[in-house]
Amino acid sequence: RPRFCVDFSLTDEQQQLRRTVREFAEAEIAPHVMEWDEPSRFPSELIPKLADLGLLGVIFPEKYGGAGLGYLEYVIAIEELARVDGSVGLIVAAHNSLCSNHIYKFGTEAQKQKYLAPLAEGKKLGCWSLTEPEAGSDAGGTRTVAAKSSGGWVLNGAKTFTTNGHYADVCVAMAVTDRSKNSHGISAFIIEKGTHGFRPGKKENKLGMRASDTSEVVFSDCRVPADNLLGEEGKGFINSLQILDGGRISIAALALGMARGACEAATKYAKERKQFGKAIAQFQAVQFKLADMA
């Protein structure tokens, strides 16, 4: 019986990508981590630099302004950003995997040209709003509604835990369009910053990853044109679950990068900290702990 072997080694191009993102993170992010994290300051000045590297459109085709790379390259980039600062990794992950990818997967060609292209180029930043105080994976708790109106829709309600909520130029949000159909009565909409009746709400005061903005977004008689319905009416929640499949890959990369950064920091400290006349890295108990971390 033939045996098959999977080669998990990275290509030269992927290894170069890792080096490039690592050098960028060390030079542009590492010196500023505490000045962003302690006051919960969103690093707006970093967004154009991330765009220049193509990191705000990693997984999208070049025809839409993306880098045209795959998910393996994407997780390498997220891991290397998160190794230095998980907040930056999260900003990039939510922009790529959730907002932009929802438009790429389910948007019309016109929506892709109008919204995906500037998102993938990094000219605009995206957020994605599914969760509410009573709803997330439990679609039945969704209270944000979208009612048909002349020439479009009127949204009312609020979302919580929206990454990039205060700073996004484009928001993809889920709202109930037919209460009788439960999860099959939820639709997705594209809302632009500055739309009347659309605003960010309370900013969450978090225990970690504080430079990443996590906030409410509020809809109050927010009118959006019919063309801003994203995907088929009633398919918003189902499509959201499909988008979250890709989103979980990037969050796994985020967790891996943060763990790698923690392991490297602990190892460095163990080599510097001395007790009983030698570095604590020379004690077997500490070595076991570091080995477990690795």
GUMIMAR-18724 format. One record per residue (C-alpha): residue number from 1; residue in one letter; x, y, z. Coordinates in steps of 0.05 Angstrom, whole numbers. Each point is the difference from the previous one (the first is absolute). Layout:
<pt pos="NUM" code="A" u="X" v="Y" w="Z"/>
...
***
This chain:
<pt pos="1" code="R" u="0" v="0" w="0"/>
<pt pos="2" code="P" u="31" v="67" w="-20"/>
<pt pos="3" code="R" u="16" v="50" w="53"/>
<pt pos="4" code="F" u="-10" v="74" w="-9"/>
<pt pos="5" code="C" u="41" v="54" w="34"/>
<pt pos="6" code="V" u="-23" v="72" w="10"/>
<pt pos="7" code="D" u="56" v="52" w="-3"/>
<pt pos="8" code="F" u="-14" v="54" w="51"/>
<pt pos="9" code="S" u="63" v="40" w="-14"/>
<pt pos="10" code="L" u="-8" v="71" w="-23"/>
<pt pos="11" code="T" u="21" v="23" w="-69"/>
<pt pos="12" code="D" u="55" v="51" w="-9"/>
<pt pos="13" code="E" u="-53" v="53" w="-15"/>
<pt pos="14" code="Q" u="-38" v="-17" w="64"/>
<pt pos="15" code="Q" u="64" v="3" w="41"/>
<pt pos="16" code="Q" u="16" v="67" w="-30"/>
<pt pos="17" code="L" u="-70" v="24" w="18"/>
<pt pos="18" code="R" u="11" v="-21" w="72"/>
<pt pos="19" code="R" u="67" v="38" w="2"/>
<pt pos="20" code="T" u="-32" v="62" w="-31"/>
<pt pos="21" code="V" u="-58" v="2" w="49"/>
<pt pos="22" code="R" u="44" v="-16" w="59"/>
<pt pos="23" code="E" u="48" v="57" w="-18"/>
<pt pos="24" code="F" u="-59" v="47" w="-8"/>
<pt pos="25" code="A" u="-30" v="-20" w="67"/>
<pt pos="26" code="E" u="66" v="8" w="36"/>
<pt pos="27" code="A" u="14" v="68" w="-31"/>
<pt pos="28" code="E" u="-69" v="32" w="-5"/>
<pt pos="29" code="I" u="-41" v="-33" w="56"/>
<pt pos="30" code="A" u="46" v="-23" w="56"/>
<pt pos="31" code="P" u="25" v="70" w="20"/>
<pt pos="32" code="H" u="-72" v="24" w="9"/>
<pt pos="33" code="V" u="-36" v="-58" w="32"/>
<pt pos="34" code="M" u="-6" v="31" w="70"/>
<pt pos="35" code="E" u="-17" v="70" w="-25"/>
<pt pos="36" code="W" u="-59" v="-31" w="-39"/>
<pt pos="37" code="D" u="-21" v="-53" w="50"/>
<pt pos="38" code="E" u="0" v="37" w="67"/>
<pt pos="39" code="P" u="-47" v="57" w="-22"/>
<pt pos="40" code="S" u="-39" v="-46" w="-47"/>
<pt pos="41" code="R" u="21" v="42" w="-59"/>
<pt pos="42" code="F" u="-17" v="-25" w="-70"/>
<pt pos="43" code="P" u="64" v="3" w="-43"/>
<pt pos="44" code="S" u="-30" v="39" w="-58"/>
<pt pos="45" code="E" u="69" v="20" w="-25"/>
<pt pos="46" code="L" u="16" v="-73" w="-12"/>
<pt pos="47" code="I" u="-57" v="-14" w="-49"/>
<pt pos="48" code="P" u="34" v="31" w="-62"/>
<pt pos="49" code="K" u="63" v="-39" w="16"/>
<pt pos="50" code="L" u="-39" v="-65" w="5"/>
<pt pos="51" code="A" u="-32" v="18" w="-67"/>
<pt pos="52" code="D" u="67" v="12" w="-33"/>
<pt pos="53" code="L" u="21" v="-71" w="18"/>
<pt pos="54" code="G" u="-64" v="-28" w="-29"/>
<pt pos="55" code="L" u="-23" v="-26" w="67"/>
<pt pos="56" code="L" u="-70" v="31" w="-5"/>
<pt pos="57" code="G" u="-16" v="-41" w="-61"/>
<pt pos="58" code="V" u="41" v="-63" w="8"/>
<pt pos="59" code="I" u="-52" v="-51" w="-23"/>
<pt pos="60" code="F" u="-33" v="39" w="-56"/>
<pt pos="61" code="P" u="17" v="-1" w="-75"/>
<pt pos="62" code="E" u="43" v="54" w="-30"/>
<pt pos="63" code="K" u="-59" v="21" w="-44"/>
<pt pos="64" code="Y" u="-32" v="27" w="63"/>
<pt pos="65" code="G" u="63" v="32" w="26"/>
<pt pos="66" code="G" u="20" v="-59" w="44"/>
<pt pos="67" code="A" u="67" v="-36" w="7"/>
<pt pos="68" code="G" u="-27" v="-63" w="-33"/>
<pt pos="69" code="L" u="28" v="-47" w="52"/>
<pt pos="70" code="G" u="-30" v="-60" w="36"/>
<pt pos="71" code="Y" u="-20" v="-17" w="70"/>
<pt pos="72" code="L" u="68" v="-29" w="18"/>
<pt pos="73" code="E" u="33" v="66" w="-16"/>
<pt pos="74" code="Y" u="-56" v="35" w="37"/>
<pt pos="75" code="V" u="10" v="-39" w="65"/>
<pt pos="76" code="I" u="76" v="11" w="-4"/>
<pt pos="77" code="A" u="-13" v="75" w="-3"/>
<pt pos="78" code="I" u="-50" v="-1" w="58"/>
<pt pos="79" code="E" u="45" v="-43" w="42"/>
<pt pos="80" code="E" u="60" v="47" w="-9"/>
<pt pos="81" code="L" u="-41" v="62" w="16"/>
<pt pos="82" code="A" u="-30" v="-33" w="62"/>
<pt pos="83" code="R" u="68" v="-23" w="23"/>
<pt pos="84" code="V" u="15" v="73" w="14"/>
<pt pos="85" code="D" u="-69" v="28" w="14"/>
<pt pos="86" code="G" u="-65" v="-40" w="-1"/>
<pt pos="87" code="S" u="-40" v="65" w="-9"/>
<pt pos="88" code="V" u="30" v="13" w="-68"/>
<pt pos="89" code="G" u="-11" v="-72" w="-21"/>
<pt pos="90" code="L" u="-73" v="6" w="20"/>
<pt pos="91" code="I" u="-10" v="65" w="-38"/>
<pt pos="92" code="V" u="27" v="-33" w="-64"/>
<pt pos="93" code="A" u="-37" v="-66" w="11"/>
<pt pos="94" code="A" u="-69" v="32" w="10"/>
<pt pos="95" code="H" u="10" v="45" w="-60"/>
<pt pos="96" code="N" u="21" v="-57" w="-46"/>
<pt pos="97" code="S" u="-37" v="-62" w="23"/>
<pt pos="98" code="L" u="-66" v="30" w="20"/>
<pt pos="99" code="C" u="-20" v="66" w="-33"/>
<pt pos="100" code="S" u="39" v="-4" w="-64"/>
<pt pos="101" code="N" u="-8" v="-75" w="-9"/>
<pt pos="102" code="H" u="-76" v="4" w="9"/>
<pt pos="103" code="I" u="-3" v="50" w="-58"/>
<pt pos="104" code="Y" u="48" v="-42" w="-42"/>
<pt pos="105" code="K" u="-38" v="-66" w="11"/>
<pt pos="106" code="F" u="-71" v="25" w="-6"/>
<pt pos="107" code="G" u="1" v="69" w="-31"/>
<pt pos="108" code="T" u="-20" v="19" w="-70"/>
<pt pos="109" code="E" u="54" v="22" w="-49"/>
<pt pos="110" code="A" u="-22" v="72" w="10"/>
<pt pos="111" code="Q" u="7" v="-7" w="76"/>
<pt pos="112" code="K" u="69" v="-30" w="-8"/>
<pt pos="113" code="Q" u="22" v="58" w="-44"/>
<pt pos="114" code="K" u="-30" v="53" w="45"/>
<pt pos="115" code="Y" u="17" v="-29" w="69"/>
<pt pos="116" code="L" u="48" v="-59" w="-4"/>
<pt pos="117" code="A" u="52" v="35" w="-43"/>
<pt pos="118" code="P" u="14" v="59" w="48"/>
<pt pos="119" code="L" u="-2" v="-48" w="59"/>
<pt pos="120" code="A" u="50" v="-47" w="-32"/>
<pt pos="121" code="E" u="45" v="58" w="-20"/>
<pt pos="122" code="G" u="-2" v="25" w="71"/>
<pt pos="123" code="K" u="-31" v="67" w="-19"/>
<pt pos="124" code="K" u="-59" v="-18" w="46"/>
<pt pos="125" code="L" u="-6" v="-41" w="63"/>
<pt pos="126" code="G" u="-56" v="-50" w="13"/>
<pt pos="127" code="C" u="-40" v="-27" w="58"/>
<pt pos="128" code="W" u="-51" v="-57" w="5"/>
<pt pos="129" code="S" u="-60" v="0" w="48"/>
<pt pos="130" code="L" u="-36" v="-64" w="18"/>
<pt pos="131" code="T" u="0" v="-3" w="77"/>
<pt pos="132" code="E" u="-52" v="32" w="44"/>
<pt pos="133" code="P" u="-10" v="-3" w="76"/>
<pt pos="134" code="E" u="-50" v="-56" w="-11"/>
<pt pos="135" code="A" u="24" v="-29" w="-66"/>
<pt pos="136" code="G" u="61" v="-26" w="-35"/>
<pt pos="137" code="S" u="2" v="-73" w="-19"/>
<pt pos="138" code="D" u="-71" v="-1" w="27"/>
<pt pos="139" code="A" u="-33" v="35" w="-59"/>
<pt pos="140" code="G" u="-68" v="-2" w="34"/>
<pt pos="141" code="G" u="21" v="56" w="47"/>
<pt pos="142" code="T" u="15" v="50" w="-55"/>
<pt pos="143" code="R" u="-38" v="65" w="13"/>
<pt pos="144" code="T" u="29" v="46" w="-54"/>
<pt pos="145" code="V" u="-53" v="5" w="-54"/>
<pt pos="146" code="A" u="0" v="23" w="-72"/>
<pt pos="147" code="A" u="-67" v="22" w="-29"/>
<pt pos="148" code="K" u="-12" v="11" w="-74"/>
<pt pos="149" code="S" u="-11" v="73" w="-19"/>
<pt pos="150" code="S" u="-5" v="37" w="-65"/>
<pt pos="151" code="G" u="64" v="-13" w="-38"/>
<pt pos="152" code="G" u="34" v="-39" w="56"/>
<pt pos="153" code="W" u="0" v="-20" w="73"/>
<pt pos="154" code="V" u="-4" v="33" w="68"/>
<pt pos="155" code="L" u="42" v="-32" w="55"/>
<pt pos="156" code="N" u="-13" v="7" w="75"/>
<pt pos="157" code="G" u="38" v="-33" w="56"/>
<pt pos="158" code="A" u="70" v="-8" w="29"/>
<pt pos="159" code="K" u="58" v="-48" w="-5"/>
<pt pos="160" code="T" u="55" v="-13" w="51"/>
<pt pos="161" code="F" u="72" v="-26" w="-1"/>
<pt pos="162" code="T" u="14" v="29" w="-69"/>
<pt pos="163" code="T" u="74" v="1" w="-14"/>
<pt pos="164" code="N" u="22" v="66" w="-34"/>
<pt pos="165" code="G" u="-69" v="28" w="15"/>
<pt pos="166" code="H" u="21" v="72" w="13"/>
<pt pos="167" code="Y" u="49" v="4" w="-57"/>
<pt pos="168" code="A" u="-30" v="-41" w="-57"/>
<pt pos="169" code="D" u="-21" v="33" w="-65"/>
<pt pos="170" code="V" u="-43" v="-59" w="-21"/>
<pt pos="171" code="C" u="-43" v="-44" w="45"/>
<pt pos="172" code="V" u="-33" v="-66" w="-18"/>
<pt pos="173" code="A" u="-58" v="-12" w="48"/>
<pt pos="174" code="M" u="-54" v="-53" w="10"/>
<pt pos="175" code="A" u="-73" v="19" w="12"/>
<pt pos="176" code="V" u="-67" v="-35" w="3"/>
<pt pos="177" code="T" u="-40" v="8" w="-64"/>
<pt pos="178" code="D" u="-53" v="-54" w="16"/>
<pt pos="179" code="R" u="-10" v="-18" w="73"/>
<pt pos="180" code="S" u="-43" v="-60" w="-17"/>
<pt pos="181" code="K" u="58" v="-37" w="-34"/>
<pt pos="182" code="N" u="49" v="2" w="59"/>
<pt pos="183" code="S" u="71" v="-10" w="-26"/>
<pt pos="184" code="H" u="-26" v="0" w="-72"/>
<pt pos="185" code="G" u="-30" v="68" w="11"/>
<pt pos="186" code="I" u="66" v="37" w="12"/>
<pt pos="187" code="S" u="34" v="40" w="-56"/>
<pt pos="188" code="A" u="67" v="35" w="-7"/>
<pt pos="189" code="F" u="9" v="73" w="-18"/>
<pt pos="190" code="I" u="58" v="46" w="-19"/>
<pt pos="191" code="I" u="0" v="66" w="38"/>
<pt pos="192" code="E" u="48" v="57" w="-14"/>
<pt pos="193" code="K" u="30" v="45" w="53"/>
<pt pos="194" code="G" u="-38" v="65" w="1"/>
<pt pos="195" code="T" u="-67" v="-31" w="-18"/>
<pt pos="196" code="H" u="-55" v="37" w="37"/>
<pt pos="197" code="G" u="-23" v="-40" w="60"/>
<pt pos="198" code="F" u="63" v="-42" w="5"/>
<pt pos="199" code="R" u="52" v="12" w="54"/>
<pt pos="200" code="P" u="48" v="-36" w="46"/>
<pt pos="201" code="G" u="-23" v="-9" w="72"/>
<pt pos="202" code="K" u="34" v="-18" w="65"/>
<pt pos="203" code="K" u="74" v="-19" w="-4"/>
<pt pos="204" code="E" u="16" v="-63" w="41"/>
<pt pos="205" code="N" u="53" v="7" w="54"/>
<pt pos="206" code="K" u="38" v="-65" w="-7"/>
<pt pos="207" code="L" u="51" v="-37" w="41"/>
<pt pos="208" code="G" u="46" v="-14" w="-59"/>
<pt pos="209" code="M" u="11" v="16" w="-74"/>
<pt pos="210" code="R" u="-21" v="71" w="18"/>
<pt pos="211" code="A" u="25" v="34" w="-63"/>
<pt pos="212" code="S" u="-52" v="-39" w="-39"/>
<pt pos="213" code="D" u="-65" v="39" w="0"/>
<pt pos="214" code="T" u="-60" v="-42" w="24"/>
<pt pos="215" code="S" u="-65" v="37" w="2"/>
<pt pos="216" code="E" u="-75" v="4" w="-11"/>
<pt pos="217" code="V" u="-29" v="25" w="-66"/>
<pt pos="218" code="V" u="-68" v="31" w="2"/>
<pt pos="219" code="F" u="-54" v="6" w="-54"/>
<pt pos="220" code="S" u="-55" v="51" w="10"/>
<pt pos="221" code="D" u="-46" v="7" w="-61"/>
<pt pos="222" code="C" u="62" v="-14" w="-41"/>
<pt pos="223" code="R" u="-19" v="1" w="-74"/>
<pt pos="224" code="V" u="40" v="-42" w="-49"/>
<pt pos="225" code="P" u="-14" v="-8" w="-74"/>
<pt pos="226" code="A" u="-27" v="-65" w="-28"/>
<pt pos="227" code="D" u="67" v="-12" w="-35"/>
<pt pos="228" code="N" u="33" v="-7" w="69"/>
<pt pos="229" code="L" u="-35" v="-65" w="16"/>
<pt pos="230" code="L" u="59" v="-49" w="2"/>
<pt pos="231" code="G" u="-15" v="-69" w="-27"/>
<pt pos="232" code="E" u="-70" v="-28" w="-5"/>
<pt pos="233" code="E" u="-55" v="25" w="46"/>
<pt pos="234" code="G" u="-7" v="-49" w="58"/>
<pt pos="235" code="K" u="69" v="-30" w="-10"/>
<pt pos="236" code="G" u="39" v="48" w="45"/>
<pt pos="237" code="F" u="7" v="-46" w="60"/>
<pt pos="238" code="I" u="17" v="-61" w="-41"/>
<pt pos="239" code="N" u="52" v="39" w="-38"/>
<pt pos="240" code="S" u="27" v="27" w="66"/>
<pt pos="241" code="L" u="14" v="-71" w="24"/>
<pt pos="242" code="Q" u="38" v="-13" w="-65"/>
<pt pos="243" code="I" u="40" v="64" w="10"/>
<pt pos="244" code="L" u="16" v="-20" w="72"/>
<pt pos="245" code="D" u="32" v="-64" w="-26"/>
<pt pos="246" code="G" u="55" v="42" w="-31"/>
<pt pos="247" code="G" u="0" v="48" w="58"/>
<pt pos="248" code="R" u="16" v="-56" w="49"/>
<pt pos="249" code="I" u="62" v="-18" w="-41"/>
<pt pos="250" code="S" u="28" v="71" w="9"/>
<pt pos="251" code="I" u="-17" v="1" w="74"/>
<pt pos="252" code="A" u="37" v="-66" w="9"/>
<pt pos="253" code="A" u="60" v="33" w="-34"/>
<pt pos="254" code="L" u="-9" v="59" w="47"/>
<pt pos="255" code="A" u="1" v="-46" w="61"/>
<pt pos="256" code="L" u="62" v="-36" w="-26"/>
<pt pos="257" code="G" u="37" v="65" w="-12"/>
<pt pos="258" code="M" u="-16" v="26" w="69"/>
<pt pos="259" code="A" u="22" v="-66" w="31"/>
<pt pos="260" code="R" u="65" v="2" w="-40"/>
<pt pos="261" code="G" u="14" v="71" w="24"/>
<pt pos="262" code="A" u="-14" v="-20" w="72"/>
<pt pos="263" code="C" u="46" v="-61" w="-5"/>
<pt pos="264" code="E" u="56" v="42" w="-29"/>
<pt pos="265" code="A" u="-8" v="53" w="54"/>
<pt pos="266" code="A" u="1" v="-52" w="55"/>
<pt pos="267" code="T" u="61" v="-34" w="-29"/>
<pt pos="268" code="K" u="37" v="66" w="-6"/>
<pt pos="269" code="Y" u="-17" v="17" w="73"/>
<pt pos="270" code="A" u="21" v="-68" w="25"/>
<pt pos="271" code="K" u="69" v="10" w="-31"/>
<pt pos="272" code="E" u="7" v="69" w="33"/>
<pt pos="273" code="R" u="-29" v="-12" w="69"/>
<pt pos="274" code="K" u="52" v="-28" w="49"/>
<pt pos="275" code="Q" u="-12" v="-38" w="65"/>
<pt pos="276" code="F" u="50" v="-38" w="42"/>
<pt pos="277" code="G" u="56" v="23" w="-45"/>
<pt pos="278" code="K" u="-27" v="-23" w="-67"/>
<pt pos="279" code="A" u="-54" v="16" w="-51"/>
<pt pos="280" code="I" u="-67" v="-32" w="18"/>
<pt pos="281" code="A" u="0" v="-30" w="-70"/>
<pt pos="282" code="Q" u="51" v="-49" w="27"/>
<pt pos="283" code="F" u="-49" v="-29" w="51"/>
<pt pos="284" code="Q" u="-35" v="-62" w="-25"/>
<pt pos="285" code="A" u="-69" v="22" w="26"/>
<pt pos="286" code="V" u="4" v="63" w="-41"/>
<pt pos="287" code="Q" u="25" v="-39" w="-60"/>
<pt pos="288" code="F" u="-60" v="-47" w="5"/>
<pt pos="289" code="K" u="-47" v="60" w="2"/>
<pt pos="290" code="L" u="32" v="32" w="-61"/>
<pt pos="291" code="A" u="-1" v="-67" w="-37"/>
<pt pos="292" code="D" u="-75" v="-6" w="15"/>
<pt pos="293" code="M" u="-12" v="70" w="-26"/>
<pt pos="294" code="A" u="39" v="-15" w="-64"/>
***
